[in-house]
Amino acid sequence: MDSETDMQVIGEAGDGETALEALSSIPPDVIVINIRMPGVNGIETEAILKRQPNVGILFFSPDDSMDYVSKVLEMGASGYILKVTSNKIFLHAIRTIYQGKSKFVGGFADEPAFNDSYKVKIV
């Protein structure tokens, strides 16, 4: 992201507790959260979403269960992408969420093995 002229990384955290602390001091436009980051569970994730109602939140995860995706989006997330998603789709997701256009789900393919023909869904 650092090489993108329209994006600026203003903070990073290696665990959930540090992320929550950073959110209180740095007002981001979009938050990118690893769903399996140490210290972040479903309850803490919901707390992050409730504390940041005007911020786009993009989760990324290795979990491709659509039930799980639906739950995260119902909690208020702006988007969900798979870790195997290409950099191009990842950056597109951030831009889409920043513009507030819609919910974003990307990186899913019809076949069990992922390839470069990623599908993007705007809902």
N, C-alpha and C positions, 0 to 999 in steps of 0.2 A: 504494500500500500504506500510505502514511503515514496515510491517513484511516480505515483499518480499525482498530477498537478492539481486535481480538484479534491484531494483528500489529505487529511493530516491526522496522524496518530497522536492523540494528546495524553494517552495513558495506557498502561499495561498492568496486568495483575496475573500472578501465577496461581492464586487460589481464591476461593469465594470470599473470604473475610477481607482480603486486600482489595478485591473488586468493590465490595460494598463501601469500604472506607474511601476509595478513590472516587466513587460516584458522588459522594457528598461534597467533594472539593473541586471536581472537574466537571463542568456541564457539557456532556457530549451531545452530538446530534444523533448518532447511531452507536449502539453498544453491540459488540460481537462477543458472544459468550460460548465457550466450549461447554456443552451440556454435561460433560463428565469431568469438568475441572474440579480438582480437589476442594472440598469444603462447600460445594454447591449441590444441594439436593432439591427436591421438588418444592419444599416449603420455602427455602431461601430464594429459589428462583422466582416463586410467586411474589415474595417480598420485594425483590428487585423490580419486577414488573409494576407493582403497585406504587413504589417510590418514584418511578420514572414514567409517569403517564404521557408525557409529551415527547418522549425519546423513542426512536425506532430501535427495536431490539431484534437482532439476528442471532439465532442459535445455530451452531453447527455440531454435528454428531455423527458417529459411525452407524447409528441406529436408523434403519430405513423402514421401520414399522409406521404405516400411515396412521394407525391408532395413536401412536405416540406423538406424531406430528400434529394431529388434530387436537390432542390435549394441550400441547404447548401453545398452539395458536389460540385456543379457547381461553387460555390463561392471560392472553394479551400480547403475546409475542408478535412482532411484525413479520418475521420470516424464519425459515428453517431450511438449512442446506446440509448436504452430506459432506463429510470430511474429504471424500474422494472427488468432490466437485472441482472442476477446472478453475484456475485463477480468473479466467474471463467471466464465468458465471458468478463467482464469488464477488467480484467487483461490481458486476451488474446488479446483484442482489443489494449490495450496500447503497448503490445509487438509487435504485427503485425505492427502497425503504426511506432513504433521506428525502426523496421527493414526496413521500407520503401518498403515493399513488395507490398502493394495494398491499395485500399480504403476498409474500413471496415464498414459494417452495421450489427448490431446484436441486439438480444433481441426481435425480432418480431416472433410471432406465428401465425398460420393460424386461430385459433379461437379468438373471441373477448376477452375471458378470458385467461390471461397468466398463464403458468404453468412452470414446470422445463424442459420441452422439447423445449428449446429455439433453434431457427434456427439462424445460422450465415451465412452471405453472404459476400464473398470476391469478389469485383468487380474490 
